[in-house]
Amino acid sequence: MTTVGKRGASSPRELTRMGDRLSFIYLERCTLHREDNAITAEDADGITHIPSATIGTLLLGPGTRVTHQAMSVLGDSGAGVVWVGEQGVRFYSGGRSLNRSSALVEAQATAWANRRTRLDVARAMYRMRFPGEDPSGLTRHELLGREGRRVKERYRYEAERVGLTWNGRHYVPGDFDSGDTANQAVTAAAQCMYGIAQTTVAALGCAPGLGFIHSGHELAFVLDIADLYKTEIAIPVAFEVAAESPDDVGSRTRRAIRDRVNEVGLLRRCVNDIKRLLLPDEAAGDPTGDDTDHVTLQSDHGMNVESGRNYAEDVYW
């Protein structure tokens, strides 16, 4: 009799193409089991079957429990698993990435290792944040100065739009209550955006510490990605929440960000934006990564050669 523990792992050819998978599936307040090669999500309303090979990354929200057998089939099918807050607005922990290829992280490391290409990516990030502006030729310090002005302008604009008095950004690390209502909302919104960015970076297998704008922190690249959506999503939502009431502003902001993120499909957009930044020539293809195991060996002159063979006969002593 065949048991779960004796089943062989799926080969790359048996796995569903990553481009045909659902990029992210979010579940909360349910128990995950395994039934054959499907994941079952059981809650008060019944049982939902999800073929494991159709999952890119499974986001486990509040109230979820998962069995060992469920994790076994997810690993066998090449799916990633990330533990998050509601609708992915906070990152708690993550397993393997959904990518079977190292193309993204290699591209990230290559671009980061060269000062010129590192600046090129930083400029591309600025273009994403502020469409219509051309940062070509700007130094890093000029980019920082222009970004700072744009963010200040956005704060003032949103405060005026919702009818709040804005006396500038004030945040004391570790002391959430030190700021006024608007500042507390902005802080809560920023924390949510960091969670969303970290979830995506982990799912794609990128190096969180190799940032192109931020530096010196284990999550430098996460901070870079989170800032892409600061003026478009985080700041407007924060001021809208602050204008409604000063009560319970932190949790209300997190719920509002959760709803806006779900509404605009931000997780999927993050995947596309990261690939566009790191692999611009392939951005029109599958945004979730390669779907096959393609292991090569590094040779001379930057070339890769086929793995799985012995090259002793090619070496002349």
C-alpha positions, 0 to 999 in steps of 0.5 A: 500500500502506497503511503504519503511518506513513500511517494517520490517527489514530482519531477520538474516536467510534472509540475504545473508551469509557474506562469499557469499557477495562481501567483498568490493564494491568501487563506485565513481562519481555516485548517489546511490538510492534504487529500491526495495531491490537493490542499484542503482548507476547512473552515466553518463553511465547509471544505475547499479543495485547491490543487497544490500544483496550481499554487505559486505562493500560499499566504497563511493569514491569521487563524490558519493551522497547517498539517505536516502532510499539507506542507509535504505536498506543497514542498513536493509541488514547488509552492512557496509558503509565507505566514502573513498578517491580514491580506499580507500586510505584515510578514512573519515568516517564509519558506522556499521561494516560488522561483525554481530559477536563481535568475532574479537573485543573480540579476539583483546581485550583479546590478548591486555589485556595480556602482553604475548599474546600482544607480541605474536601478535606483533611477528606474525606481524613481521613475516608477514612483514619479512618472513623467519625471526624468532622473537621467543624469541625476546623482544619488544625492540629487535623487534623494533631494528630489524624492524628499521634496516630492514626499513633502509635497504629497504630505501637504497635498493629502492633508489639505485634501482631507482637511487636516492640519499637518505640522510635518513628519514626526516619528520616534522609533519604538514610540508610536504614540509620540506622533499626532493622529496623522503621523500615527496613521502614516507610521502604521501604513508604512509598516504595512507596506514593509510587510507586503514588500517583504512577503513579495521579496521572500516569495521571489527569492530575492536578497532582502539586504541588497538595496539600491537606495537603502543600505546597511540593513538586512531589509534594504531591498524590502524598504526600496520596494515598499517606497515604490507605493508610498505616495500612491497608496500608503500616504493617501490611505493614512490621511483618509483614516486620520481624518475620520477619527483619532480613535484606534488609528493604528488598527484602522489604518492597517485594515484600510491598507489591507482593503486597498491592497486587495482592491488594486492587486498590489501583490501581483503588481509587486512581482511584476515591478521587481522583475521589471527592475531586475530583468527588464529584458524579460519583463514581458514574460512570466512574472513569477519566474522560471518553471524548470530546474536548470542547473549549470556549472560556472566555467571561464569567461562568464560562461556556464556549461551543462551540469551532470557530466564529468569534464575531466577529459576536457582538461589538459594538464 
